[in-house]
């Protein structure tokens, strides 16, 4: 599987968790904005367009909004796996 396809699948998994989540008091980026950013990246990948790597890196970073949302919504372990895969893929897309 090519990196853009793998990244799209990863982002779809993250979006699935976000869709079931509630707002986190600790996340800097509001939940709806996190979902909007992930959806935009998925659409860009589907259309062979560039993604905003910097913004995604900030969201997936340790103590970033995505991690804070994950921990607040009890999917922190799953987040760790997503973040590790993200780090492997982000420079390849």
PALUM-631248 format. One record per atom (N, C-alpha, C): residue number from 1; residue in three letters; x, y, z. Coordinates in steps of 0.2 Angstrom, whole numbers. Layout:
N
@num->NUM | residu->ala | xx->X | yy->Y | zz->Z
...
# end
This chain:
93
@num->1 | residu->unk | xx->4 | yy->-6 | zz->0
@num->1 | residu->unk | xx->0 | yy->0 | zz->0
@num->1 | residu->unk | xx->4 | yy->6 | zz->0
@num->2 | residu->unk | xx->2 | yy->11 | zz->-4
@num->2 | residu->unk | xx->6 | yy->17 | zz->-4
@num->2 | residu->unk | xx->5 | yy->22 | zz->2
@num->3 | residu->unk | xx->10 | yy->26 | zz->3
@num->3 | residu->unk | xx->9 | yy->30 | zz->9
@num->3 | residu->unk | xx->3 | yy->35 | zz->9
@num->4 | residu->unk | xx->1 | yy->38 | zz->4
@num->4 | residu->unk | xx->-5 | yy->42 | zz->4
@num->4 | residu->unk | xx->-11 | yy->38 | zz->6
@num->5 | residu->unk | xx->-12 | yy->32 | zz->3
@num->5 | residu->unk | xx->-17 | yy->28 | zz->5
@num->5 | residu->unk | xx->-17 | yy->25 | zz->12
@num->6 | residu->unk | xx->-11 | yy->24 | zz->15
@num->6 | residu->unk | xx->-11 | yy->22 | zz->22
@num->6 | residu->unk | xx->-12 | yy->28 | zz->26
@num->7 | residu->unk | xx->-10 | yy->34 | zz->24
@num->7 | residu->unk | xx->-12 | yy->40 | zz->28
@num->7 | residu->unk | xx->-19 | yy->41 | zz->28
@num->8 | residu->unk | xx->-22 | yy->40 | zz->23
@num->8 | residu->unk | xx->-30 | yy->41 | zz->22
@num->8 | residu->unk | xx->-33 | yy->36 | zz->27
@num->9 | residu->unk | xx->-31 | yy->30 | zz->27
@num->9 | residu->unk | xx->-34 | yy->25 | zz->32
@num->9 | residu->unk | xx->-33 | yy->27 | zz->39
@num->10 | residu->unk | xx->-27 | yy->29 | zz->40
@num->10 | residu->unk | xx->-26 | yy->31 | zz->47
@num->10 | residu->unk | xx->-30 | yy->37 | zz->49
@num->11 | residu->unk | xx->-31 | yy->42 | zz->45
@num->11 | residu->unk | xx->-35 | yy->48 | zz->47
@num->11 | residu->unk | xx->-42 | yy->46 | zz->47
@num->12 | residu->unk | xx->-44 | yy->41 | zz->43
@num->12 | residu->unk | xx->-51 | yy->39 | zz->44
@num->12 | residu->unk | xx->-52 | yy->36 | zz->51
@num->13 | residu->unk | xx->-48 | yy->32 | zz->53
@num->13 | residu->unk | xx->-48 | yy->29 | zz->60
@num->13 | residu->unk | xx->-48 | yy->34 | zz->65
@num->14 | residu->unk | xx->-44 | yy->39 | zz->64
@num->14 | residu->unk | xx->-44 | yy->45 | zz->69
@num->14 | residu->unk | xx->-50 | yy->48 | zz->69
@num->15 | residu->unk | xx->-53 | yy->50 | zz->63
@num->15 | residu->unk | xx->-60 | yy->53 | zz->63
@num->15 | residu->unk | xx->-65 | yy->49 | zz->66
@num->16 | residu->unk | xx->-65 | yy->43 | zz->65
@num->16 | residu->unk | xx->-70 | yy->38 | zz->68
@num->16 | residu->unk | xx->-70 | yy->39 | zz->76
@num->17 | residu->unk | xx->-64 | yy->39 | zz->79
@num->17 | residu->unk | xx->-64 | yy->41 | zz->86
@num->17 | residu->unk | xx->-66 | yy->48 | zz->88
@num->18 | residu->unk | xx->-64 | yy->53 | zz->84
@num->18 | residu->unk | xx->-66 | yy->59 | zz->85
@num->18 | residu->unk | xx->-74 | yy->60 | zz->85
@num->19 | residu->unk | xx->-77 | yy->57 | zz->80
@num->19 | residu->unk | xx->-84 | yy->57 | zz->79
@num->19 | residu->unk | xx->-88 | yy->55 | zz->85
@num->20 | residu->unk | xx->-85 | yy->50 | zz->89
@num->20 | residu->unk | xx->-88 | yy->47 | zz->95
@num->20 | residu->unk | xx->-86 | yy->51 | zz->102
@num->21 | residu->unk | xx->-82 | yy->56 | zz->101
@num->21 | residu->unk | xx->-79 | yy->60 | zz->107
@num->21 | residu->unk | xx->-83 | yy->66 | zz->109
@num->22 | residu->unk | xx->-81 | yy->68 | zz->115
@num->22 | residu->unk | xx->-84 | yy->74 | zz->117
@num->22 | residu->unk | xx->-78 | yy->79 | zz->118
@num->23 | residu->unk | xx->-80 | yy->85 | zz->118
@num->23 | residu->unk | xx->-75 | yy->91 | zz->119
@num->23 | residu->unk | xx->-71 | yy->89 | zz->125
@num->24 | residu->unk | xx->-64 | yy->91 | zz->124
@num->24 | residu->unk | xx->-59 | yy->90 | zz->130
@num->24 | residu->unk | xx->-58 | yy->97 | zz->133
@num->25 | residu->unk | xx->-58 | yy->98 | zz->139
@num->25 | residu->unk | xx->-56 | yy->104 | zz->142
@num->25 | residu->unk | xx->-48 | yy->105 | zz->141
@num->26 | residu->unk | xx->-44 | yy->100 | zz->139
@num->26 | residu->unk | xx->-37 | yy->101 | zz->139
@num->26 | residu->unk | xx->-35 | yy->103 | zz->132
@num->27 | residu->unk | xx->-39 | yy->101 | zz->127
@num->27 | residu->unk | xx->-37 | yy->102 | zz->120
@num->27 | residu->unk | xx->-37 | yy->109 | zz->118
@num->28 | residu->unk | xx->-32 | yy->111 | zz->115
@num->28 | residu->unk | xx->-31 | yy->118 | zz->112
@num->28 | residu->unk | xx->-36 | yy->119 | zz->106
@num->29 | residu->unk | xx->-36 | yy->114 | zz->102
@num->29 | residu->unk | xx->-41 | yy->115 | zz->96
@num->29 | residu->unk | xx->-48 | yy->112 | zz->98
@num->30 | residu->unk | xx->-53 | yy->116 | zz->97
@num->30 | residu->unk | xx->-60 | yy->113 | zz->98
@num->30 | residu->unk | xx->-61 | yy->107 | zz->94
@num->31 | residu->unk | xx->-65 | yy->102 | zz->96
@num->31 | residu->unk | xx->-66 | yy->96 | zz->93
@num->31 | residu->unk | xx->-69 | yy->97 | zz->86
@num->32 | residu->unk | xx->-73 | yy->101 | zz->85
@num->32 | residu->unk | xx->-76 | yy->102 | zz->78
@num->32 | residu->unk | xx->-70 | yy->104 | zz->73
@num->33 | residu->unk | xx->-66 | yy->108 | zz->75
@num->33 | residu->unk | xx->-60 | yy->110 | zz->71
@num->33 | residu->unk | xx->-55 | yy->104 | zz->70
@num->34 | residu->unk | xx->-54 | yy->100 | zz->75
@num->34 | residu->unk | xx->-50 | yy->94 | zz->74
@num->34 | residu->unk | xx->-53 | yy->90 | zz->68
@num->35 | residu->unk | xx->-60 | yy->89 | zz->69
@num->35 | residu->unk | xx->-63 | yy->85 | zz->64
@num->35 | residu->unk | xx->-63 | yy->88 | zz->57
@num->36 | residu->unk | xx->-64 | yy->94 | zz->57
@num->36 | residu->unk | xx->-64 | yy->98 | zz->50
@num->36 | residu->unk | xx->-57 | yy->97 | zz->47
@num->37 | residu->unk | xx->-51 | yy->98 | zz->51
@num->37 | residu->unk | xx->-45 | yy->97 | zz->48
@num->37 | residu->unk | xx->-43 | yy->90 | zz->46
@num->38 | residu->unk | xx->-45 | yy->85 | zz->50
@num->38 | residu->unk | xx->-44 | yy->78 | zz->47
@num->38 | residu->unk | xx->-48 | yy->77 | zz->41
@num->39 | residu->unk | xx->-55 | yy->79 | zz->41
@num->39 | residu->unk | xx->-59 | yy->78 | zz->35
@num->39 | residu->unk | xx->-55 | yy->81 | zz->29
@num->40 | residu->unk | xx->-53 | yy->87 | zz->30
@num->40 | residu->unk | xx->-50 | yy->91 | zz->24
@num->40 | residu->unk | xx->-43 | yy->87 | zz->22
@num->41 | residu->unk | xx->-40 | yy->84 | zz->26
@num->41 | residu->unk | xx->-34 | yy->80 | zz->24
@num->41 | residu->unk | xx->-36 | yy->74 | zz->20
@num->42 | residu->unk | xx->-41 | yy->71 | zz->23
@num->42 | residu->unk | xx->-44 | yy->65 | zz->19
@num->42 | residu->unk | xx->-46 | yy->66 | zz->12
@num->43 | residu->unk | xx->-50 | yy->72 | zz->12
@num->43 | residu->unk | xx->-52 | yy->74 | zz->5
@num->43 | residu->unk | xx->-46 | yy->76 | zz->0
@num->44 | residu->unk | xx->-41 | yy->79 | zz->3
@num->44 | residu->unk | xx->-35 | yy->81 | zz->-1
@num->44 | residu->unk | xx->-31 | yy->74 | zz->-3
@num->45 | residu->unk | xx->-31 | yy->70 | zz->1
@num->45 | residu->unk | xx->-27 | yy->63 | zz->-1
@num->45 | residu->unk | xx->-31 | yy->60 | zz->-6
@num->46 | residu->unk | xx->-38 | yy->60 | zz->-5
@num->46 | residu->unk | xx->-42 | yy->56 | zz->-10
@num->46 | residu->unk | xx->-41 | yy->59 | zz->-17
@num->47 | residu->unk | xx->-40 | yy->66 | zz->-17
@num->47 | residu->unk | xx->-39 | yy->70 | zz->-24
@num->47 | residu->unk | xx->-32 | yy->71 | zz->-26
@num->48 | residu->unk | xx->-27 | yy->67 | zz->-23
@num->48 | residu->unk | xx->-20 | yy->68 | zz->-24
@num->48 | residu->unk | xx->-18 | yy->75 | zz->-23
@num->49 | residu->unk | xx->-20 | yy->79 | zz->-18
@num->49 | residu->unk | xx->-19 | yy->86 | zz->-17
@num->49 | residu->unk | xx->-14 | yy->86 | zz->-11
@num->50 | residu->unk | xx->-10 | yy->91 | zz->-10
@num->50 | residu->unk | xx->-6 | yy->91 | zz->-4
@num->50 | residu->unk | xx->-10 | yy->92 | zz->2
@num->51 | residu->unk | xx->-7 | yy->90 | zz->8
@num->51 | residu->unk | xx->-10 | yy->91 | zz->14
@num->51 | residu->unk | xx->-6 | yy->95 | zz->19
@num->52 | residu->unk | xx->-9 | yy->98 | zz->24
@num->52 | residu->unk | xx->-6 | yy->103 | zz->28
@num->52 | residu->unk | xx->-2 | yy->99 | zz->33
@num->53 | residu->unk | xx->4 | yy->97 | zz->32
@num->53 | residu->unk | xx->8 | yy->93 | zz->36
@num->53 | residu->unk | xx->9 | yy->96 | zz->43
@num->54 | residu->unk | xx->11 | yy->102 | zz->43
@num->54 | residu->unk | xx->12 | yy->106 | zz->49
@num->54 | residu->unk | xx->6 | yy->106 | zz->54
@num->55 | residu->unk | xx->1 | yy->107 | zz->51
@num->55 | residu->unk | xx->-5 | yy->107 | zz->56
@num->55 | residu->unk | xx->-7 | yy->100 | zz->58
@num->56 | residu->unk | xx->-6 | yy->95 | zz->54
@num->56 | residu->unk | xx->-7 | yy->88 | zz->56
@num->56 | residu->unk | xx->-2 | yy->86 | zz->61
@num->57 | residu->unk | xx->4 | yy->88 | zz->60
@num->57 | residu->unk | xx->10 | yy->86 | zz->65
@num->57 | residu->unk | xx->8 | yy->89 | zz->72
@num->58 | residu->unk | xx->5 | yy->95 | zz->72
@num->58 | residu->unk | xx->4 | yy->99 | zz->78
@num->58 | residu->unk | xx->-2 | yy->95 | zz->82
@num->59 | residu->unk | xx->-7 | yy->93 | zz->78
@num->59 | residu->unk | xx->-12 | yy->89 | zz->81
@num->59 | residu->unk | xx->-10 | yy->82 | zz->84
@num->60 | residu->unk | xx->-6 | yy->79 | zz->80
@num->60 | residu->unk | xx->-4 | yy->72 | zz->82
@num->60 | residu->unk | xx->2 | yy->72 | zz->87
@num->61 | residu->unk | xx->5 | yy->78 | zz->89
@num->61 | residu->unk | xx->11 | yy->79 | zz->93
@num->61 | residu->unk | xx->9 | yy->77 | zz->100
@num->62 | residu->unk | xx->14 | yy->75 | zz->104
@num->62 | residu->unk | xx->12 | yy->73 | zz->111
@num->62 | residu->unk | xx->10 | yy->80 | zz->115
@num->63 | residu->unk | xx->5 | yy->79 | zz->119
@num->63 | residu->unk | xx->1 | yy->84 | zz->122
@num->63 | residu->unk | xx->-3 | yy->89 | zz->117
@num->64 | residu->unk | xx->-3 | yy->86 | zz->111
@num->64 | residu->unk | xx->-7 | yy->90 | zz->106
@num->64 | residu->unk | xx->-15 | yy->89 | zz->107
@num->65 | residu->unk | xx->-19 | yy->93 | zz->103
@num->65 | residu->unk | xx->-26 | yy->92 | zz->104
@num->65 | residu->unk | xx->-29 | yy->85 | zz->103
@num->66 | residu->unk | xx->-26 | yy->82 | zz->98
@num->66 | residu->unk | xx->-29 | yy->75 | zz->97
@num->66 | residu->unk | xx->-27 | yy->70 | zz->103
@num->67 | residu->unk | xx->-21 | yy->71 | zz->106
@num->67 | residu->unk | xx->-20 | yy->67 | zz->112
@num->67 | residu->unk | xx->-24 | yy->69 | zz->117
@num->68 | residu->unk | xx->-25 | yy->75 | zz->119
@num->68 | residu->unk | xx->-29 | yy->77 | zz->124
@num->68 | residu->unk | xx->-36 | yy->75 | zz->123
@num->69 | residu->unk | xx->-39 | yy->75 | zz->117
@num->69 | residu->unk | xx->-46 | yy->73 | zz->116
@num->69 | residu->unk | xx->-46 | yy->65 | zz->117
@num->70 | residu->unk | xx->-41 | yy->62 | zz->115
@num->70 | residu->unk | xx->-41 | yy->54 | zz->115
@num->70 | residu->unk | xx->-41 | yy->52 | zz->123
@num->71 | residu->unk | xx->-37 | yy->55 | zz->127
@num->71 | residu->unk | xx->-36 | yy->54 | zz->134
@num->71 | residu->unk | xx->-43 | yy->55 | zz->137
@num->72 | residu->unk | xx->-45 | yy->61 | zz->136
@num->72 | residu->unk | xx->-52 | yy->63 | zz->139
@num->72 | residu->unk | xx->-58 | yy->59 | zz->137
@num->73 | residu->unk | xx->-57 | yy->55 | zz->132
@num->73 | residu->unk | xx->-63 | yy->51 | zz->129
@num->73 | residu->unk | xx->-61 | yy->44 | zz->130
@num->74 | residu->unk | xx->-56 | yy->42 | zz->133
@num->74 | residu->unk | xx->-54 | yy->35 | zz->135
@num->74 | residu->unk | xx->-52 | yy->31 | zz->128
@num->75 | residu->unk | xx->-49 | yy->34 | zz->124
@num->75 | residu->unk | xx->-45 | yy->30 | zz->118
@num->75 | residu->unk | xx->-38 | yy->32 | zz->117
@num->76 | residu->unk | xx->-35 | yy->34 | zz->123
@num->76 | residu->unk | xx->-28 | yy->36 | zz->123
@num->76 | residu->unk | xx->-23 | yy->30 | zz->121
@num->77 | residu->unk | xx->-25 | yy->24 | zz->122
@num->77 | residu->unk | xx->-20 | yy->18 | zz->120
@num->77 | residu->unk | xx->-21 | yy->18 | zz->112
@num->78 | residu->unk | xx->-27 | yy->19 | zz->110
@num->78 | residu->unk | xx->-28 | yy->18 | zz->102
@num->78 | residu->unk | xx->-24 | yy->24 | zz->99
@num->79 | residu->unk | xx->-24 | yy->30 | zz->102
@num->79 | residu->unk | xx->-21 | yy->36 | zz->100
@num->79 | residu->unk | xx->-13 | yy->35 | zz->99
@num->80 | residu->unk | xx->-10 | yy->31 | zz->104
@num->80 | residu->unk | xx->-3 | yy->30 | zz->104
@num->80 | residu->unk | xx->-1 | yy->26 | zz->97
@num->81 | residu->unk | xx->-5 | yy->21 | zz->96
@num->81 | residu->unk | xx->-4 | yy->17 | zz->90
@num->81 | residu->unk | xx->-5 | yy->22 | zz->83
@num->82 | residu->unk | xx->-10 | yy->26 | zz->83
@num->82 | residu->unk | xx->-11 | yy->30 | zz->78
@num->82 | residu->unk | xx->-5 | yy->35 | zz->77
@num->83 | residu->unk | xx->-3 | yy->38 | zz->82
@num->83 | residu->unk | xx->2 | yy->43 | zz->82
@num->83 | residu->unk | xx->9 | yy->40 | zz->80
@num->84 | residu->unk | xx->10 | yy->34 | zz->82
@num->84 | residu->unk | xx->16 | yy->30 | zz->80
@num->84 | residu->unk | xx->16 | yy->29 | zz->72
@num->85 | residu->unk | xx->10 | yy->27 | zz->70
@num->85 | residu->unk | xx->9 | yy->26 | zz->63
@num->85 | residu->unk | xx->10 | yy->32 | zz->59
@num->86 | residu->unk | xx->7 | yy->37 | zz->62
@num->86 | residu->unk | xx->7 | yy->44 | zz->58
@num->86 | residu->unk | xx->14 | yy->46 | zz->58
@num->87 | residu->unk | xx->18 | yy->46 | zz->63
@num->87 | residu->unk | xx->25 | yy->48 | zz->62
@num->87 | residu->unk | xx->29 | yy->44 | zz->57
@num->88 | residu->unk | xx->27 | yy->38 | zz->56
@num->88 | residu->unk | xx->31 | yy->34 | zz->50
@num->88 | residu->unk | xx->28 | yy->36 | zz->43
@num->89 | residu->unk | xx->22 | yy->39 | zz->43
@num->89 | residu->unk | xx->19 | yy->40 | zz->36
@num->89 | residu->unk | xx->20 | yy->48 | zz->34
@num->90 | residu->unk | xx->20 | yy->52 | zz->39
@num->90 | residu->unk | xx->19 | yy->59 | zz->37
@num->90 | residu->unk | xx->24 | yy->62 | zz->32
@num->91 | residu->unk | xx->30 | yy->60 | zz->33
@num->91 | residu->unk | xx->36 | yy->62 | zz->28
@num->91 | residu->unk | xx->35 | yy->59 | zz->21
@num->92 | residu->unk | xx->31 | yy->53 | zz->21
@num->92 | residu->unk | xx->31 | yy->50 | zz->15
@num->92 | residu->unk | xx->25 | yy->52 | zz->10
@num->93 | residu->unk | xx->21 | yy->56 | zz->13
@num->93 | residu->unk | xx->15 | yy->58 | zz->9
@num->93 | residu->unk | xx->16 | yy->65 | zz->6
# end
